[in-house]
Amino acid sequence: MSKADLSLFTLFPATREQVLISRRRTFAQWSGGTPLEKYLARDAFLEQFDHSANDNLIIWVLAPRDDPKTLDFACSCETYRRKVVVVSSEDGAPKLREAIGYGIASVYTPPAKRQHGYASHMLNLLHWVLADRNILSVDKFPAEWGNPPSPAHNTGDGILSVLYSDVGPVFYSQRGPSLDRSFTGWVAQGSIMTSFQLNTTKDIAPAEESDHEWKWMSVEDNATFFEHESERMKEDALQTSPEIGLLFTFLPKNGIALFNIQRTVCFSDDLSPSMPSQIWGVQRTDDSNSPFATWTYDIRVPPFALVVTRIRATKATFPNLYAKILEAARKKEVEKIEIWNLSKELEGVAAELGGITASREEHIPAVKWYGPESHDKVTWLFNEKFAWC
Ligand SMILES: CC(C)(COP(=O)(O)OP(=O)(O)OC[C@H]1O[C@@H](n2cnc3c(N)ncnc32)[C@H](O)[C@@H]1OP(=O)(O)O)[C@@H](O)C(=O)NCCC(=O)NCCS
């Protein structure tokens, strides 16, 4: 298939009409059997929350330079602006700073426009609107691509961007900010998942603890809890200070983790929204460092799953915490429980309880670091489901 003359195209923030066309297009790929009205209602519903509001969400289109508002644009994607915490080591002491990172989602080219290089070009250009150009290690925009795109309001200040690839690890790694392939695109990192199949997993009785020590968490509980948990994660990040290179993590506060709950919203035929569960986590209430797990449900397309968004446990506390997660999963009648990047020390305990830890083929996390450090020196800490977009 011949490639288009890509220098004639550039990246624009979508107009409202283009946003709606983009969503109608992606319906074919991601509706999972939901009728169009409900699929569109969900996207409109999600726009009100912190994760997307105030221009945190921008939908980008690749369109002809001379017709930026066309409804026949080549392809589109979404970006979400969020805070990121970076820990580096300076003179042997760990140093923490806050910066801006972006999550990229819904990269989509309609079937009739595929294989012309459009998505690749959109991704190449995306670095130039997301990255802080003062730190972008490539200093020159390739002349072959014409003039550089302009950042939108609330973009152009990123230290990094991440995405979750559903097309393997290679495609995105080759979409860098330059024609020089030594400048990489998004590099896959941390796609390990522990899963428990509920039809082959035996229930376990929580040992030596009565039920009143545990509290089921509502959506509201999650919201307040993640404020506190974000502070603890910063402290943990400092304790995990890197011997070489850098660590970064997103934080679950500011609506980041809640997005995973809110997007499970269901709509009745008159398009009234409702949540599919009252329970979104469990915590032991003994003290502020108690174990907990928060989760979302993947119940659009079978096999249905309870997916843990964030977990805190030790080898000793994991079995009882897992028993509570299993109890919630059984109540919801899902087929499996998934936990992303469970810590190495917990993998063995999970295996004893029937968990299988392996590389995930879907939603492969990948990072583009815009600073001068090479990607093998950049580690994504707490690379768990809560940060997914
Ligand atoms: C993936 C997608 C965005 C590519 O769009 P496009 O405009 O055709 O992309 P380009 O022409 O720039 O590049 C095509 C490349 O994508 C690769 N690609 C497309 N689908 C792929 C898949 N499922 N797995 C791996 N690679 C894939 C092609 O092999 C081709 O690679 P090549 O250049 O080495 O031959 C498009 O196929 C699409 O919208 N697919 C459905 C939605 C989707 O899966 N989006 C990605 C979510 S992470």
The ligand as an SDF file (V2000), in Angstrom:
LIG
                    3D

 48 50  0  0  0  0  0  0  0  0999 V2000
   -3.0240   -0.0160   14.6840 C   0  0  0  0  0  0  0  0  0  0  0  0
   -3.5470    1.0710   13.7510 C   0  0  0  0  0  0  0  0  0  0  0  0
   -3.7970    2.3250   14.5510 C   0  0  0  0  0  0  0  0  0  0  0  0
   -2.5050    1.3710   12.6950 C   0  0  0  0  0  0  0  0  0  0  0  0
   -3.0070    2.4310   11.8850 O   0  0  0  0  0  0  0  0  0  0  0  0
   -2.4010    2.7390   10.4200 P   0  0  0  0  0  0  0  0  0  0  0  0
   -2.7600    4.1370   10.0930 O   0  0  0  0  0  0  0  0  0  0  0  0
   -2.7730    1.6980    9.4830 O   0  0  0  0  0  0  0  0  0  0  0  0
   -0.8580    2.6380   10.7610 O   0  0  0  0  0  0  0  0  0  0  0  0
    0.3850    2.8550    9.8010 P   0  0  0  0  0  0  0  0  0  0  0  0
   -0.0370    2.8040    8.3620 O   0  0  0  0  0  0  0  0  0  0  0  0
    1.1470    4.0300   10.2650 O   0  0  0  0  0  0  0  0  0  0  0  0
    1.2620    1.6120   10.1660 O   0  0  0  0  0  0  0  0  0  0  0  0
    0.7620    0.3340    9.9520 C   0  0  0  0  0  0  0  0  0  0  0  0
    1.5310   -0.5630   10.8260 C   0  0  0  0  0  0  0  0  0  0  0  0
    0.6970   -0.9690   11.9360 O   0  0  0  0  0  0  0  0  0  0  0  0
    0.8960   -2.3360   12.1310 C   0  0  0  0  0  0  0  0  0  0  0  0
   -0.2510   -2.9310   12.7820 N   0  0  0  0  0  0  0  0  0  0  0  0
   -1.5540   -2.7090   12.5440 C   0  0  0  0  0  0  0  0  0  0  0  0
   -2.2940   -3.5260   13.3270 N   0  0  0  0  0  0  0  0  0  0  0  0
   -1.4320   -4.2550   14.0460 C   0  0  0  0  0  0  0  0  0  0  0  0
   -1.5900   -5.2800   15.0220 C   0  0  0  0  0  0  0  0  0  0  0  0
   -2.7940   -5.6980   15.4200 N   0  0  0  0  0  0  0  0  0  0  0  0
   -0.4640   -5.8220   15.5630 N   0  0  0  0  0  0  0  0  0  0  0  0
    0.7680   -5.3890   15.2060 C   0  0  0  0  0  0  0  0  0  0  0  0
    0.9700   -4.4380   14.2780 N   0  0  0  0  0  0  0  0  0  0  0  0
   -0.1260   -3.8820   13.7030 C   0  0  0  0  0  0  0  0  0  0  0  0
    1.0300   -2.8370   10.6830 C   0  0  0  0  0  0  0  0  0  0  0  0
    1.6060   -4.1040   10.6600 O   0  0  0  0  0  0  0  0  0  0  0  0
    1.9340   -1.8010   10.0490 C   0  0  0  0  0  0  0  0  0  0  0  0
    3.2780   -2.0750   10.3300 O   0  0  0  0  0  0  0  0  0  0  0  0
    4.4160   -1.8020    9.2290 P   0  0  0  0  0  0  0  0  0  0  0  0
    4.4390   -0.3270    8.9940 O   0  0  0  0  0  0  0  0  0  0  0  0
    5.6530   -2.3110    9.8760 O   0  0  0  0  0  0  0  0  0  0  0  0
    3.9630   -2.5640    8.0240 O   0  0  0  0  0  0  0  0  0  0  0  0
   -4.8510    0.6220   13.0270 C   0  0  0  0  0  0  0  0  0  0  0  0
   -4.6230   -0.6280   12.4370 O   0  0  0  0  0  0  0  0  0  0  0  0
   -6.0570    0.5410   13.9350 C   0  0  0  0  0  0  0  0  0  0  0  0
   -6.7380    1.5190   14.1820 O   0  0  0  0  0  0  0  0  0  0  0  0
   -6.3430   -0.6540   14.4620 N   0  0  0  0  0  0  0  0  0  0  0  0
   -7.5000   -0.8730   15.3310 C   0  0  0  0  0  0  0  0  0  0  0  0
   -7.3710   -0.1310   16.6550 C   0  0  0  0  0  0  0  0  0  0  0  0
   -6.1140   -0.5010   17.4100 C   0  0  0  0  0  0  0  0  0  0  0  0
   -5.7980   -1.6680   17.5900 O   0  0  0  0  0  0  0  0  0  0  0  0
   -5.3980    0.5330   17.8640 N   0  0  0  0  0  0  0  0  0  0  0  0
   -4.1990    0.3710   18.6310 C   0  0  0  0  0  0  0  0  0  0  0  0
   -4.5500    0.2730   20.0590 C   0  0  0  0  0  0  0  0  0  0  0  0
   -3.1170    0.1480   21.1160 S   0  0  0  0  0  0  0  0  0  0  0  0
  1  2  1  0
  2  3  1  0
  2  4  1  0
  2 36  1  0
  4  5  1  0
  5  6  1  0
  6  7  2  0
  6  8  1  0
  6  9  1  0
  9 10  1  0
 10 11  2  0
 10 12  1  0
 10 13  1  0
 13 14  1  0
 14 15  1  0
 15 16  1  0
 15 30  1  0
 16 17  1  0
 17 18  1  0
 17 28  1  0
 18 19  1  0
 18 27  1  0
 19 20  2  0
 20 21  1  0
 21 22  1  0
 21 27  2  0
 22 23  1  0
 22 24  2  0
 24 25  1  0
 25 26  2  0
 26 27  1  0
 28 29  1  0
 28 30  1  0
 30 31  1  0
 31 32  1  0
 32 33  2  0
 32 34  1  0
 32 35  1  0
 36 37  1  0
 36 38  1  0
 38 39  2  0
 38 40  1  0
 40 41  1  0
 41 42  1  0
 42 43  1  0
 43 44  2  0
 43 45  1  0
 45 46  1  0
 46 47  1  0
 47 48  1  0
M  END
$$$$
